[in-house]
Amino acid sequence: MARAYRIELDDVDLHQILDGLKMRAESWERTADYLGTDKMRDAEFFLLEECGKQEEANDIANHYRSIIHKIRSQMDEQE
């Protein structure tokens, strides 16, 4: 079972973490899109993540989105 941690950070640090997690989620979402269609969804350059299956890329993207949701929920509870 995963161990839970309590970490205190200020709002600036939390927003930096959220921004980084969002970028990772988007990268995995784009990789999943590419693996499903062999086409990039827009003209913006990005690097594909190392992954061979669309489902795996989607699962990883969803995990990042889940982390973001957990952090935002905890932030909202404290406001």
Secondary structure as UniProt FT lines:
FT   HELIX           11..37
FT   HELIX           54..78
//
